[in-house]
Amino acid sequence: AKGSVVTTPINSEDEAYDAPVSIGTPAQPFNLDFDTGSSDLWVFSSLTPSNERNGQNIYTASRSSTAKQLSGESWKISYGDGSSSSGLVYSDVVTIGGLTAAGQAVEAASRVSQSFTSESATDGLVGLAFSSINTVSPDQQTTFFDTVKPSLASPVFTADLKHQAPGTYNFGFIDKSAFTGSITYTPVDNSQGFWGFTSTGFQVGNNDFQQESITGIADTGTTLLLLPDDVVNAYYSSVNNAQNDQSAGGFTVPCDTSLPDFSFGVGNNGAMITIPGSLMNLGPSGSGNSCFGGLQSSGTIGTNIFGDVALKAAFVVFDSGSQGQPQLGWASK
Ligand SMILES: CC[C@H](C)[C@H](NC(=O)[C@H](C)NC(=O)[C@@H](CCSC)NC[C@@H](N)Cc1ccccc1)C(=O)O
């Protein structure tokens, strides 16, 4: 089987990307954030207090003839940005891009933190990291991808995110028309439950390539590209009047500045993904006439995150084991 679903930026800064998901019988529609940086499929629900809702679609299990509560099961998740949610667990029919997962764990939120409440465009998340970090307790559940994987023509999904335009998540196949050149594969370390990999280095504009192992995760659910301080400083030192503005929360640049491209190395054949300078500016920073940089420090998090700023410059293959061990494929587009 194969699936294909359109994913759309929730605002002009490409802060996050939503895609349509149907849950239950009859189908209840949702706009969910597909997140390769976590492994819980959770939705706003009839259990979510009304003062924690802000127009989101809500899942009502009692209105679905195929919903079954997983008694005694609950979930509770925290994210790197300090947000969190928790609740109860049902199994129900979940359909994404023509692919149907019967008996998928649907995590209904009985509480969500403020940043989820205020993001009215997003009704929840579809976790696409490894099921080993799914938070359902006492019986851990599988991600949508792991649930449907046996039915897929190939155990892969791909992300093709775009700047201020609809993109695509495909399941079970690689669309050769969606990228240019060849796909460079690199091994994945999933020991922490993420799509972890090591980039071979970086290049600012047309400067020399800097060889430096940068270990991080491919995270479609994170907006920014979060890398070590030496990389971030090398980039912004080449931008006039860039400044690390704590009140803005990181590096800002003058909004009218044309920014250098940023490239990062993948695989061992010298392949690079190049983020055009225009995509390194996330728009007004909220302080002065400065704009917020798409590259920021991973400093305090402890892991580097190749979020949407990086991923939207590439066609990315999340391959859970078509060749044995999991791997990430990277192609330009
Ligand atoms: C503070 C929590 C730490 C980071 C850790 N949690 C995680 O790693 C979780 C699974 N993943 C995340 O917090 C991050 C990756 C952090 S790097 C380890 N990815 C998912 C995040 N972007 C989802 C999101 C989407 C929209 C709005 C907000 C959040 C834990 O539970 O220990």
Ligand as a Chemical Component Dictionary entry (heavy atoms), coordinates in Angstrom:
data_LIG
# 
_chem_comp.id                   LIG 
_chem_comp.type                 NON-POLYMER 
_chem_comp.pdbx_formal_charge   0 
_chem_comp.three_letter_code    LIG 
# 
loop_
_chem_comp_atom.comp_id 
_chem_comp_atom.atom_id 
_chem_comp_atom.alt_atom_id 
_chem_comp_atom.type_symbol 
_chem_comp_atom.charge 
_chem_comp_atom.model_Cartn_x 
_chem_comp_atom.model_Cartn_y 
_chem_comp_atom.model_Cartn_z 
_chem_comp_atom.pdbx_ordinal 
LIG C1  C1  C 0 11.838 18.500 27.712 1  
LIG C2  C2  C 0 11.410 17.208 27.067 2  
LIG C3  C3  C 0 12.563 16.446 26.454 3  
LIG C4  C4  C 0 13.086 17.268 25.288 4  
LIG C5  C5  C 0 12.111 15.080 25.964 5  
LIG N1  N1  N 0 11.006 15.216 25.009 6  
LIG C6  C6  C 0 11.271 14.996 23.701 7  
LIG O1  O1  O 0 12.379 14.773 23.247 8  
LIG C7  C7  C 0 10.060 15.067 22.768 9  
LIG C8  C8  C 0 9.546  13.661 22.494 10 
LIG N2  N2  N 0 10.493 15.688 21.498 11 
LIG C9  C9  C 0 10.825 17.008 21.480 12 
LIG O2  O2  O 0 10.707 17.720 22.466 13 
LIG C10 C10 C 0 11.365 17.621 20.180 14 
LIG C11 C11 C 0 12.810 17.154 20.059 15 
LIG C12 C12 C 0 13.618 17.681 21.215 16 
LIG S1  S1  S 0 15.315 17.229 21.037 17 
LIG C13 C13 C 0 15.510 15.852 22.033 18 
LIG N3  N3  N 0 10.657 17.208 18.975 19 
LIG C14 C14 C 0 9.262  17.275 18.993 20 
LIG C15 C15 C 0 8.725  18.676 19.114 21 
LIG N4  N4  N 0 9.209  19.546 18.036 22 
LIG C16 C16 C 0 7.220  18.552 19.069 23 
LIG C17 C17 C 0 6.491  19.834 19.148 24 
LIG C18 C18 C 0 5.734  20.234 18.068 25 
LIG C19 C19 C 0 5.008  21.425 18.124 26 
LIG C20 C20 C 0 5.050  22.195 19.287 27 
LIG C21 C21 C 0 5.807  21.780 20.395 28 
LIG C22 C22 C 0 6.520  20.592 20.309 29 
LIG C23 C23 C 0 11.683 14.272 27.161 30 
LIG O3  O3  O 0 10.471 13.927 27.213 31 
LIG O4  O4  O 0 12.561 13.986 27.953 32 
# 
loop_
_chem_comp_bond.comp_id 
_chem_comp_bond.atom_id_1 
_chem_comp_bond.atom_id_2 
_chem_comp_bond.value_order 
_chem_comp_bond.pdbx_ordinal 
LIG C1  C2  SING 1  
LIG C2  C3  SING 2  
LIG C3  C4  SING 3  
LIG C3  C5  SING 4  
LIG C5  N1  SING 5  
LIG C5  C23 SING 6  
LIG N1  C6  SING 7  
LIG C6  O1  DOUB 8  
LIG C6  C7  SING 9  
LIG C7  C8  SING 10 
LIG C7  N2  SING 11 
LIG N2  C9  SING 12 
LIG C9  O2  DOUB 13 
LIG C9  C10 SING 14 
LIG C10 C11 SING 15 
LIG C10 N3  SING 16 
LIG C11 C12 SING 17 
LIG C12 S1  SING 18 
LIG S1  C13 SING 19 
LIG N3  C14 SING 20 
LIG C14 C15 SING 21 
LIG C15 N4  SING 22 
LIG C15 C16 SING 23 
LIG C16 C17 SING 24 
LIG C17 C18 SING 25 
LIG C17 C22 DOUB 26 
LIG C18 C19 DOUB 27 
LIG C19 C20 SING 28 
LIG C20 C21 DOUB 29 
LIG C21 C22 SING 30 
LIG C23 O3  DOUB 31 
LIG C23 O4  SING 32 
# 
